[in-house]
Protein backbone atom coordinates (compact mmCIF):
# COMPACT_ATOMS: atom_id res chain seq x y z
CA UNK A 1 0.00 0.00 0.00
CA UNK A 2 1.14 3.49 -0.69
CA UNK A 3 1.76 6.06 2.03
CA UNK A 4 -0.53 9.09 2.21
CA UNK A 5 1.35 12.22 1.27
CA UNK A 6 -0.35 15.02 3.19
CA UNK A 7 1.81 17.58 1.42
CA UNK A 8 0.39 19.61 -1.40
CA UNK A 9 1.56 17.17 -4.08
CA UNK A 10 -0.21 14.27 -2.35
CA UNK A 11 -3.40 16.26 -2.04
CA UNK A 12 -3.28 17.39 -5.66
CA UNK A 13 -2.78 13.82 -6.87
CA UNK A 14 -5.88 12.82 -4.93
CA UNK A 15 -4.24 10.28 -2.58
CA UNK A 16 -6.38 11.24 0.45
CA UNK A 17 -9.46 10.89 -1.74
CA UNK A 18 -8.89 7.27 -2.82
CA UNK A 19 -10.35 4.40 -0.84
CA UNK A 20 -6.83 3.04 -0.27
CA UNK A 21 -5.65 6.43 0.98
CA UNK A 22 -8.61 6.76 3.35
CA UNK A 23 -8.06 3.20 4.64
CA UNK A 24 -4.36 3.92 5.28
CA UNK A 25 -5.23 7.13 7.08
CA UNK A 26 -7.89 5.40 9.23
CA UNK A 27 -5.40 2.67 10.19
CA UNK A 28 -2.93 5.31 11.33
CA UNK A 29 -5.59 6.87 13.55
CA UNK A 30 -7.10 3.73 15.13
CA UNK A 31 -5.78 2.02 18.26
CA UNK A 32 -4.02 -1.20 17.25
CA UNK A 33 -5.08 -3.12 20.36
CA UNK A 34 -6.61 -2.74 23.81
CA UNK A 35 -4.96 -0.80 26.62
CA UNK A 36 -2.69 -2.69 29.02
CA UNK A 37 -4.61 -3.37 32.24
CA UNK A 38 -4.57 -0.51 34.72
CA UNK A 39 -2.90 2.00 32.37
CA UNK A 40 -5.92 3.51 30.60
CA UNK A 41 -6.05 6.72 32.68
CA UNK A 42 -2.32 7.30 32.30
CA UNK A 43 -2.42 6.76 28.54
CA UNK A 44 -5.52 8.96 28.06
CA UNK A 45 -3.77 11.80 29.89
CA UNK A 46 -1.05 11.80 27.23
CA UNK A 47 1.71 10.75 29.59
CA UNK A 48 3.34 8.35 27.13
CA UNK A 49 4.68 10.91 24.66
CA UNK A 50 8.04 11.43 26.37
CA UNK A 51 8.09 8.12 28.23
CA UNK A 52 10.79 5.46 27.79
CA UNK A 53 7.99 2.84 27.93
CA UNK A 54 9.10 0.73 30.90
CA UNK A 55 5.69 -1.01 30.67
CA UNK A 56 6.79 -2.66 27.40
CA UNK A 57 9.96 -4.02 29.01
CA UNK A 58 8.15 -5.07 32.21
CA UNK A 59 5.65 -7.31 30.44
CA UNK A 60 6.73 -10.92 31.02
CA UNK A 61 4.37 -12.16 28.30
CA UNK A 62 5.80 -9.67 25.73
CA UNK A 63 2.35 -8.62 24.60
CA UNK A 64 2.70 -4.86 25.17
CA UNK A 65 3.87 -2.85 22.17
CA UNK A 66 4.00 0.88 21.48
CA UNK A 67 2.32 2.39 18.44
CA UNK A 68 4.94 3.19 15.75
CA UNK A 69 6.29 6.65 15.06
CA UNK A 70 4.12 7.35 12.00
CA UNK A 71 0.92 6.46 13.90
CA UNK A 72 -1.37 9.09 15.41
CA UNK A 73 -1.07 7.34 18.81
CA UNK A 74 2.74 7.26 18.61
CA UNK A 75 4.38 5.77 21.74
CA UNK A 76 1.08 4.78 23.40
CA UNK A 77 1.16 1.14 24.55
CA UNK A 78 -1.36 -1.46 23.43
CA UNK A 79 -1.77 -5.23 23.76
CA UNK A 80 -1.00 -7.65 20.94
CA UNK A 81 -2.36 -11.18 21.39
CA UNK A 82 -0.55 -12.97 18.56
CA UNK A 83 1.52 -15.31 20.78
CA UNK A 84 0.14 -15.07 24.34
CA UNK A 85 -2.46 -13.42 26.53
CA UNK A 86 -2.43 -11.11 29.53
CA UNK A 87 -1.98 -12.65 32.98
CA UNK A 88 -3.01 -9.43 34.81
CA UNK A 89 0.30 -9.52 36.70
CA UNK A 90 0.31 -5.68 36.84
CA UNK A 91 4.05 -5.50 36.13
CA UNK A 92 3.21 -2.86 33.52
CA UNK A 93 1.47 -0.64 36.05
CA UNK A 94 4.25 -1.17 38.61
CA UNK A 95 6.80 -0.06 36.01
CA UNK A 96 4.86 3.04 34.94
CA UNK A 97 6.53 6.18 36.34
CA UNK A 98 3.21 8.07 36.20
CA UNK A 99 1.40 5.75 38.64
CA UNK A 100 1.81 6.04 42.36
CA UNK A 101 0.62 2.84 44.03
CA UNK A 102 -0.13 4.76 47.23
CA UNK A 103 -2.43 7.38 45.69
CA UNK A 104 -3.62 5.91 42.36
CA UNK A 105 -6.08 3.03 42.57
CA UNK A 106 -5.29 0.46 39.88
CA UNK A 107 -8.41 -1.13 38.45
CA UNK A 108 -8.04 -3.88 35.90
CA UNK A 109 -10.82 -6.40 36.22
CA UNK A 110 -11.34 -6.48 32.44
CA UNK A 111 -9.49 -5.52 29.29
CA UNK A 112 -12.51 -6.11 27.11
CA UNK A 113 -14.62 -8.95 25.83
CA UNK A 114 -14.20 -11.74 23.35
CA UNK A 115 -15.80 -11.57 19.92
CA UNK A 116 -16.28 -14.55 17.63
CA UNK A 117 -16.26 -14.41 13.85
CA UNK A 118 -18.41 -17.48 13.18
CA UNK A 119 -17.50 -17.53 9.49
CA UNK A 120 -13.81 -17.98 10.31
CA UNK A 121 -14.29 -20.39 13.23
CA UNK A 122 -13.43 -24.02 12.44
CA UNK A 123 -15.99 -25.31 14.96
CA UNK A 124 -18.73 -23.35 13.18
CA UNK A 125 -17.54 -24.84 9.86
CA UNK A 126 -18.10 -28.40 11.03
CA UNK A 127 -14.48 -29.10 11.97
CA UNK A 128 -13.89 -30.42 15.48
CA UNK A 129 -11.60 -27.75 16.97
CA UNK A 130 -10.90 -27.10 20.63
CA UNK A 131 -7.75 -24.96 20.33
CA UNK A 132 -9.14 -22.02 22.27
CA UNK A 133 -11.07 -23.93 24.94
CA UNK A 134 -8.12 -25.00 27.07
CA UNK A 135 -6.48 -21.59 26.77
CA UNK A 136 -9.24 -19.71 28.60
CA UNK A 137 -8.40 -19.49 32.32
CA UNK A 138 -12.00 -18.52 33.19
CA UNK A 139 -13.75 -21.12 31.02
CA UNK A 140 -15.61 -18.40 29.10
CA UNK A 141 -15.61 -20.59 25.99
CA UNK A 142 -17.50 -23.83 25.51
CA UNK A 143 -19.00 -26.03 22.81
CA UNK A 144 -22.73 -26.50 22.36
CA UNK A 145 -24.40 -29.86 21.64
CA UNK A 146 -23.43 -29.63 17.95
CA UNK A 147 -19.80 -28.80 18.86
CA UNK A 148 -20.05 -25.13 17.85
CA UNK A 149 -18.13 -22.59 19.90
CA UNK A 150 -20.10 -20.50 22.38
CA UNK A 151 -18.66 -17.42 24.06
CA UNK A 152 -19.84 -16.53 27.55
CA UNK A 153 -19.11 -12.81 27.57
CA UNK A 154 -20.21 -12.35 31.18
CA UNK A 155 -17.24 -14.48 32.31
CA UNK A 156 -14.67 -13.07 29.85
CA UNK A 157 -11.99 -10.57 30.96
CA UNK A 158 -10.50 -10.08 27.49
CA UNK A 159 -7.16 -11.60 28.50
CA UNK A 160 -6.53 -12.75 24.92
CA UNK A 161 -5.20 -16.24 25.67
CA UNK A 162 -7.82 -17.75 23.35
CA UNK A 163 -7.00 -15.24 20.60
CA UNK A 164 -3.38 -16.35 20.58
CA UNK A 165 -4.38 -20.02 20.30
CA UNK A 166 -7.02 -19.73 17.55
CA UNK A 167 -5.58 -21.18 14.31
CA UNK A 168 -7.90 -19.13 12.07
CA UNK A 169 -7.94 -15.83 13.97
CA UNK A 170 -11.70 -16.17 14.49
CA UNK A 171 -11.46 -14.62 17.97
CA UNK A 172 -10.66 -11.03 18.87
CA UNK A 173 -10.88 -8.82 21.93
CA UNK A 174 -13.34 -5.96 21.84
CA UNK A 175 -12.16 -3.11 24.08
CA UNK A 176 -14.00 -2.55 27.36
CA UNK A 177 -16.44 0.39 27.31
CA UNK A 178 -14.50 3.62 27.36
CA UNK A 179 -11.25 1.85 26.50
CA UNK A 180 -11.17 2.74 22.82
C-alpha positions in Angstrom: 0.0 0.0 0.0 1.1 3.5 -0.7 1.8 6.1 2.0 -0.5 9.1 2.2 1.3 12.2 1.3 -0.4 15.0 3.2 1.8 17.6 1.4 0.4 19.6 -1.4 1.6 17.2 -4.1 -0.2 14.3 -2.4 -3.4 16.3 -2.0 -3.3 17.4 -5.7 -2.8 13.8 -6.9 -5.9 12.8 -4.9 -4.2 10.3 -2.6 -6.4 11.2 0.4 -9.5 10.9 -1.7 -8.9 7.3 -2.8 -10.3 4.4 -0.8 -6.8 3.0 -0.3 -5.6 6.4 1.0 -8.6 6.8 3.4 -8.1 3.2 4.6 -4.4 3.9 5.3 -5.2 7.1 7.1 -7.9 5.4 9.2 -5.4 2.7 10.2 -2.9 5.3 11.3 -5.6 6.9 13.6 -7.1 3.7 15.1 -5.8 2.0 18.3 -4.0 -1.2 17.3 -5.1 -3.1 20.4 -6.6 -2.7 23.8 -5.0 -0.8 26.6 -2.7 -2.7 29.0 -4.6 -3.4 32.2 -4.6 -0.5 34.7 -2.9 2.0 32.4 -5.9 3.5 30.6 -6.1 6.7 32.7 -2.3 7.3 32.3 -2.4 6.8 28.5 -5.5 9.0 28.1 -3.8 11.8 29.9 -1.1 11.8 27.2 1.7 10.8 29.6 3.3 8.3 27.1 4.7 10.9 24.7 8.0 11.4 26.4 8.1 8.1 28.2 10.8 5.5 27.8 8.0 2.8 27.9 9.1 0.7 30.9 5.7 -1.0 30.7 6.8 -2.7 27.4 10.0 -4.0 29.0 8.2 -5.1 32.2 5.7 -7.3 30.4 6.7 -10.9 31.0 4.4 -12.2 28.3 5.8 -9.7 25.7 2.3 -8.6 24.6 2.7 -4.9 25.2 3.9 -2.8 22.2 4.0 0.9 21.5 2.3 2.4 18.4 4.9 3.2 15.8 6.3 6.6 15.1 4.1 7.4 12.0 0.9 6.5 13.9 -1.4 9.1 15.4 -1.1 7.3 18.8 2.7 7.3 18.6 4.4 5.8 21.7 1.1 4.8 23.4 1.2 1.1 24.6 -1.4 -1.5 23.4 -1.8 -5.2 23.8 -1.0 -7.7 20.9 -2.4 -11.2 21.4 -0.5 -13.0 18.6 1.5 -15.3 20.8 0.1 -15.1 24.3 -2.5 -13.4 26.5 -2.4 -11.1 29.5 -2.0 -12.6 33.0 -3.0 -9.4 34.8 0.3 -9.5 36.7 0.3 -5.7 36.8 4.0 -5.5 36.1 3.2 -2.9 33.5 1.5 -0.6 36.1 4.2 -1.2 38.6 6.8 -0.1 36.0 4.9 3.0 34.9 6.5 6.2 36.3 3.2 8.1 36.2 1.4 5.7 38.6 1.8 6.0 42.4 0.6 2.8 44.0 -0.1 4.8 47.2 -2.4 7.4 45.7 -3.6 5.9 42.4 -6.1 3.0 42.6 -5.3 0.5 39.9 -8.4 -1.1 38.4 -8.0 -3.9 35.9 -10.8 -6.4 36.2 -11.3 -6.5 32.4 -9.5 -5.5 29.3 -12.5 -6.1 27.1 -14.6 -8.9 25.8 -14.2 -11.7 23.3 -15.8 -11.6 19.9 -16.3 -14.6 17.6 -16.3 -14.4 13.8 -18.4 -17.5 13.2 -17.5 -17.5 9.5 -13.8 -18.0 10.3 -14.3 -20.4 13.2 -13.4 -24.0 12.4 -16.0 -25.3 15.0 -18.7 -23.3 13.2 -17.5 -24.8 9.9 -18.1 -28.4 11.0 -14.5 -29.1 12.0 -13.9 -30.4 15.5 -11.6 -27.8 17.0 -10.9 -27.1 20.6 -7.8 -25.0 20.3 -9.1 -22.0 22.3 -11.1 -23.9 24.9 -8.1 -25.0 27.1 -6.5 -21.6 26.8 -9.2 -19.7 28.6 -8.4 -19.5 32.3 -12.0 -18.5 33.2 -13.8 -21.1 31.0 -15.6 -18.4 29.1 -15.6 -20.6 26.0 -17.5 -23.8 25.5 -19.0 -26.0 22.8 -22.7 -26.5 22.4 -24.4 -29.9 21.6 -23.4 -29.6 17.9 -19.8 -28.8 18.9 -20.0 -25.1 17.9 -18.1 -22.6 19.9 -20.1 -20.5 22.4 -18.7 -17.4 24.1 -19.8 -16.5 27.5 -19.1 -12.8 27.6 -20.2 -12.4 31.2 -17.2 -14.5 32.3 -14.7 -13.1 29.9 -12.0 -10.6 31.0 -10.5 -10.1 27.5 -7.2 -11.6 28.5 -6.5 -12.8 24.9 -5.2 -16.2 25.7 -7.8 -17.8 23.4 -7.0 -15.2 20.6 -3.4 -16.3 20.6 -4.4 -20.0 20.3 -7.0 -19.7 17.6 -5.6 -21.2 14.3 -7.9 -19.1 12.1 -7.9 -15.8 14.0 -11.7 -16.2 14.5 -11.5 -14.6 18.0 -10.7 -11.0 18.9 -10.9 -8.8 21.9 -13.3 -6.0 21.8 -12.2 -3.1 24.1 -14.0 -2.6 27.4 -16.4 0.4 27.3 -14.5 3.6 27.4 -11.2 1.8 26.5 -11.2 2.7 22.8 
